[in-house]
Amino acid sequence: MIYKKIGIMGGTFNPIHYGHLALANTAYNQFGLDTVWVMPSKVPPHKQHVELISANHRIEMIKAALHGEPFLQLSLFEMHRSGYTYTYDTLQKLHERYPNTQFYFIMGGDSLRSFASWRKPDVIAKLCILLVANRGLVVSEELSEQMARVTDQFQAQIGLLNIPRMSVSSSEIRRRIADGEAVRELIPPAVEHYIRTHQLYGCSGFDSHTERMDDHAEKTGGAE
């Protein structure tokens, strides 16, 4: 008997951004989930060569981003494990700990494309329902073919997440910050403040524009 429906959104969150929040909230609302766990990876095997900031910084930014999001929760389940973290292994351990829970694994369409190359995709498909992001209301022919292929090959259950088209990625945010460009429309204000306070991603701190905006927010009781 299933008592809870929990979404899992994994990733490095380097840094977390509005695209992540939109994906998690859409999964929560569209599939009637009890909660969505935002689960940062400690050492993801597919991103061994990506320069990650410390786990502590990524965790603190997630905490800042999830403030005021009551149905999204930070999960440190993978952070407490050693070595590489594989999705199949995480799901197996979660099922042992929460036997009466239906898990929904949230992913982008690009991840579904490479799903067959993941470690033990058949086990993943058995232990969760895959929720795949579809950009807009019309399902592309490519995504439809990928869904059919994964369903047939691994007997997977796949649900579509209809989210707005958003041009945002963590790598683009890191580039913008390093180049001194604006990121205000891509990440929550609290996350930007944390990045500038700790001078992450090549940021030199607060510029005059940021200081004026922070001063305005303080005087008016918050951002408009």
Buried (B, 14 or more C-beta within 10 A) or exposed (E): EEEEBBBBBBBBBBBBBBBBBBBBBBBBEBBEBEBBBBBBBBBBEBEEEEEBBEBEBBBBBBBBBBEEBEBBBBBBBBBEBEEBBBBBBBBBEBBEEEEEBBBBBBBBBEBBBEBEEBEBBBBBBBBBBBBBBBBEEEBEEEBEEBBEBBBEEBEBEBBBBEBEEBEBEBEBBBBBBEEEEEBEEBBBBBBBBBBBEBEBBEBEEBEEEBEEBBEEBEEEEEEE
